[in-house]
């Protein structure tokens, strides 16, 4: 996806979903995974409409979330997630 090849877009969406779900499931909440599913589905609908990828910024945000989760850095993970969500939203809105 970073090189502009979107032929693997379905794989990317699945991997992105699985990454976020793995982080959410680790928190132990029974309700959060279902809430995430609803929000993620709605977000993907808009992301598919704009047909663009956020590129390296999204990759870096995922790395920061991953590193924070491994370090058990709750505050860092929350900051990274907030940045990721806001960046995705800004990207999508700018494309409209």
C-alpha positions in Angstrom: 0.0 0.0 0.0 2.9 2.4 0.7 4.1 2.0 -2.8 0.7 2.8 -4.3 -0.2 -0.8 -5.1 -3.7 -1.2 -3.8 -4.2 -4.7 -5.1 -3.9 -6.0 -1.6 -6.4 -3.6 -0.1 -8.7 -6.3 1.3 -5.7 -7.9 3.1 -4.7 -4.5 4.5 -8.2 -3.9 5.9 -8.2 -7.4 7.4 -4.8 -6.9 9.0 -5.7 -3.5 10.3 -8.9 -4.8 11.8 -7.0 -7.7 13.4 -4.3 -5.5 14.8 -6.8 -3.1 16.5 -8.9 -6.0 17.7 -5.9 -7.8 19.3 -5.1 -4.6 21.3 -8.7 -4.1 22.3 -9.2 -7.8 23.4 -6.2 -7.6 25.6 -7.9 -5.0 27.8 -10.4 -7.6 29.0 -13.6 -5.7 28.3 -16.5 -7.7 27.1 -18.3 -4.7 25.5 -15.4 -2.9 23.8 -14.8 -5.4 21.0 -18.4 -5.1 19.8 -18.3 -1.3 20.0 -15.0 -1.3 18.1 -16.6 -3.5 15.4 -19.4 -1.0 14.8 -17.1 2.0 14.7 -14.5 0.4 12.6 -17.1 -0.7 10.1 -18.5 2.8 9.8 -15.1 4.3 9.5 -14.1 1.8 6.7 -17.2 2.8 4.7 -15.9 6.4 4.5 -12.3 5.3 4.0 -13.4 3.2 1.0 -15.2 6.2 -0.4 -12.1 8.3 -0.5 -10.0 5.4 -1.8 -6.8 6.7 -0.3 -4.2 5.4 2.1 -2.7 7.5 4.9 0.7 6.0 4.1 3.7 6.3 6.4 1.8 8.3 9.1 -0.5 5.4 9.7 2.4 2.9 9.7 4.2 5.0 12.4 1.0 5.3 14.5 0.6 1.6 14.4 4.2 1.1 15.5 3.7 3.5 18.4 0.6 1.7 19.5 2.3 -1.7 19.2 5.4 -0.5 21.1 3.3 1.1 23.9 1.2 -2.1 24.2 4.3 -4.3 24.6 5.8 -1.8 27.1 2.4 -1.9 29.0 2.5 2.0 28.6 -1.2 2.7 29.0 -0.8 6.5 28.7 1.4 6.2 25.6 -0.9 3.7 24.0 -3.9 6.0 24.6 -2.0 9.0 23.1 -1.0 7.0 20.1 -4.5 5.7 19.6 -6.0 9.2 19.9 -3.5 10.5 17.3 -4.3 7.6 15.0 -8.0 8.1 15.2 -7.7 11.9 14.7 -5.3 11.5 11.8 -7.6 9.0 10.1 -10.6 11.3 10.6 -8.7 14.4 9.3 -7.5 12.4 6.3 -11.0 11.2 5.4 -12.6 14.6 5.9 -10.0 16.3 3.8 -10.6 13.9 1.0 -14.3 15.0 0.8 
